[in-house]
Amino acid sequence: MKKTYATEFHCSDVLMAEQAKIDLLMSGMDLSGCVESYEKDKVTLSFFEKTKKSSAKKVLRIRKATGLSPEIKVLYDSEWKGKWKEGLKPFYLTENIQIIPGKAKSKKVKAKREGIVLYIDTDIIFGSGLHPTTRMMAEFIESKAGKISNFFDIGTGTGILALIAAGYGAGEIWAIDVSEDAVKNASANFRMNGVDPDLLEPVNLSSFHRKKVFDFVSANLLTADLVKMKNKIVPFVAPGGYLAVSGVSKTNYNWFREHFRDASIRCVRVRSEAGWSGLLFKKNRARS
């Protein structure tokens, strides 16, 4: 039976969790594999690895960086993967986008009204459409329906945002994620929805060196990663194009705005929901 080692840090509130992530980033750690979970006001930061030895080393580094006392749990894939979605039913992500669990496709579940219907299958709640950050990003994309010819999804997860972009007219789709499992999941969702992405790769953005610009770029990442990778993300946006970002907590919003600055983009919309913020930027057009 396959094992996964979860190194967990229990924070008393969102502010402590955000400060811990900043401390980790400043210590040189890669936060791309960090998963946040919430119970009332308490936040748990989790890092998942395949070997206990590696987890133990990470524990020492994180404890030194944050001062938090970690806990290591052994998880068996068959016991935890997908448990949360057992009771998941079709729902509307926005007024015009219905999400139907992949397992229901064979049952021919039909949309209640006109709009986009997407079949999504996943083992994680983040990227299923249930998280508020996904909904805000979906609304940003929806607001530019018919104006997106090509789309780049950074941290694609289940592929849901790229699928929404395709549904709203994007003819060229690029998507990357640091997790190979996420890319496999996204690939299956693309096939299930009849979308053939032009590029889908398991790669960290810091190691992604392709040169291209897009009408719309989405990056639903951790706040610290957005700030750290700003100079990699912004150049992918075409002049006059849009950049949507989310994953910014309410307590960390001012810190994000202070550090996520670039003279070539301006913020044109801010959405907030359930303690999270999403922002839509527009790239300035080149002066003639």
Secondary structure by P-SEA (a helix, b strand, c coil): cbbbbbbbbbbccaaaaaaaaaaaaaaccccccbbbbbcccbbbbbbbbccaaaaaaaaaaaaaaccbbbbbbbbbccccccccccccccccccccbbbbcccccccccccccccbbbbbbbcccccccccaaaaaaaaaaaaacccccbbbbcccccaaaaaaaaaacccbbbbbbccaaaaaaaaaaaaaaccccccccccccccccccccccbbbbbccaaaaaaacccccccccccbbbbbccccccaaaaaaacccccccccccccccccbbbbbbbbbcccc
